[in-house]
């Protein structure tokens, strides 16, 4: 059980890490499986220890409109909020692709948090980053145009593992146009329109069949966001 590969646990001592892993369960869920649903009892934390897929975290309203909050990959944890405060799940977590997880009992995680200063420090920094991103998404949704919001989120996703190709920098995950819409709380039609405009000017390439987006001109994409700061 390779919890030592997970960023938030790397500062822990071997003994503390072993105690945390004790009683943990290794899972290899199928593509499309729901790890937990919004509102479920939060009795565990999940660490992604392998696989080239990801976990999509978000919610769906009663009209089936979706919102994607974040995408987590190998080396990251999710589900920690409910385990810390004893509440229910704030969002749903769904597998996309192939991943290997460790399900850690919530009680074991809270005990480790109380006895390992290194974990507490790393977790505080992690939650601060996630809170900062949540605020930025809220601010974007309130003040910025769809083009600026899409450009900013693509830059964010590229910063978390963009792959250099002959055509440019490719997003690390398969993201359908509907997925990009869910990330922004927008309509798929509006995302398609923006991507088509970018493709026409050579800013991006988008392979619909592979759900693959490549940025061909990174400075120009950054300029879309920077120009908004100047106005």
N, C-alpha and C positions, 0 to 999 in steps of 0.2 A: 504494500500500500504506500505509494510515493507521495505522501503529503509534503515532503521536503521540497518538491518541485513547485509548490503553490506559493506565490509571492508573499502573501500575508503571514505565512508560517515560517519563513526562512530564518528569522532571527531567534526562533525558539531553540532551547536546548534539546538534545537528543532524547533525554528522559521525558521532558514535557511533551514533545511531539509523539513519543510512543504512547503516553497516557491518553493523549487526544485521539490517537488512531484506534486505541483499544475499544472494541465493540463497534467500530465503524463497519460499514457494508460497502463493498465494491459493486457498482452497477454499470451495465452496458446497455442502456435503453435503446430501443429501436428509433429510427428516424420518425419524427412526428409524434412521439410519445409525450404526454403531459406529465411533468415531474410533480407539479402541484398546481392547483387552481387558485384563483383569487378568492380569498375568504376562507381557505382551508386552515386547519389548525397548524401552527408553525412549531413543529417539535424537532426540527433538524436543520442543519446547515449542509450545503453541498459544495464540494471542492471538485473542480474539473482537473483530472490528472493525465488526460491523454485524449487522442483523437483529433481529426482535422475539421470536425464540425463545430457547432456552437450551440449555446442555449439562448433562446430568444425570450426575453422577459417583457411582459406588457399586459394589456387588459383589453377586453371586448365589452361594449355596452349592450343593452337589451335589444338594440337595433342592429347588432352584429358589426358595428363600426369598431375598428381595431386601432390601438395605439401601441407602438413598440417603444419601450423605454430604453432598453439597452440590449446589447449582444455580448455574451460572455464566452471566453475561449479557454483553452488549456492554460493552467497556471492561475486561474481566478476562482473566487468563491461567489456564491449567491445564496439568498435565503437567510442571511444573517440578521436582518432587522427583526423579524418575528421571534427568532430564537432569543434575542437580547431583551426585547420588551414584553415577551409573553403574549403578544397579540396574534391576530390572524395574518395570513398572507396578504400583502398589499397589491400583489400582481400575480399573474400566471407565468409559469416557466415551461417552455416547450423545446424539445430537442429538434435540431435541424442538422442532419448529417450524422456522422459517427463521433460519439464522445464516450469517455470513460470517467465515471464519477465515483467519489467516496461520499457516502451519506453519513454524516457525523451527528450523533445524538445531541440535541440542543443542550441538555444538562451538562454533557461533557465539554461542549464548546464554552458555555458560561463559566464552568469551573476553571478551564484553561485561561479564560480571559481574566479571572480574578487572581490567578496565581502566576501568570506569565506577563511581566511588564512589557516584554518585547512584542507579544501579540497585541496587548492593549495599545501600544504606540502605533504599530502597523495598522491596526483596525481603525484607529482614530483618523489617521491620514487617509485611509481608503474611503471611509464614510465622508470625510471632508471633500475629497475629490468628487465623489458621486453627488453630494449635495450641491457643490458648485456647478456641476454639469446640469442638474435638475433646474437650478435657478436660471442658467443660461438658456435652456430650452424654453422655460416659461417666458423669459424676457424676449427671446426671439419671436415666439408665437404672438406676443403682444405688440411689438414694435416694428418688426422687419418684414420685408416682402418674401414671398415664397422662394424666389431665386436666391436671395441672400441666405435664407434658412437652409436651403438644400446645399448650397456651396459650403456653408459652415459645417454641416453634418458630414458631408463627403470628406472634407479635410480632417475632421475628427476621426472618422473611420480609417482613413489612410494613415493617420498617426499611430494607429494601433495595429499595424502590420501590413501596410501597403506593399505590394510586390512589384518590383521593377520589371518591365517587359520592354520589348523593342518599340512598342507603340507608346509607352508611357507608364504611369504608376496605376496598378490595378487594385481595386478593393479586395481585401483578403477573403471576403465571404460572398456566397451567391446571394444577391439581393434582387428580387423581382421588383418591377416598377411599383407594384402594390405594397411591397415591403418598405420601399422608400417613402411611399405615401403614409404608411402607418407610423413611420418614424417621425413624421412631421405633423401628423394629424390632418393630412390634406387628402384630396381626392386623387385617385390614380390618373384621371384625365389630366389634371393640372401638372402632375409629375411628368407624364408623357410629353405634354406640350413643352415644358421647360427643357427636358432632355433632347427633344427634337431640335429646338433652337440651338442648343449647345453643340449638337452633332453637326448641324448645318454649317457652323463656323469653325469646326475642327477642334473644339474645346475638349470633347469627350468622345469615346467610342462606347456603344452599349450593345452587347450581344444578347438579344432577347431570349434565344434558345438556351444559353448558358447562364442567363441572369448575371452577367458579368459586366462591370463598369470600369473603364480605363480612362484616367485623366491624361490627356495628351499635352496639355499646356498648364502645368501646375502654377506658374506665376500669374497667369491670367485668372485662374480660379481664385487664387488668394486676393487678387485685385478686386474681384466682385465683393468680397467681404470687407476689404480695407476701404474701398470707396464709400461703403455704407457708414463706416466710422467717421469719415470726413464730412458727411452731410449732416 
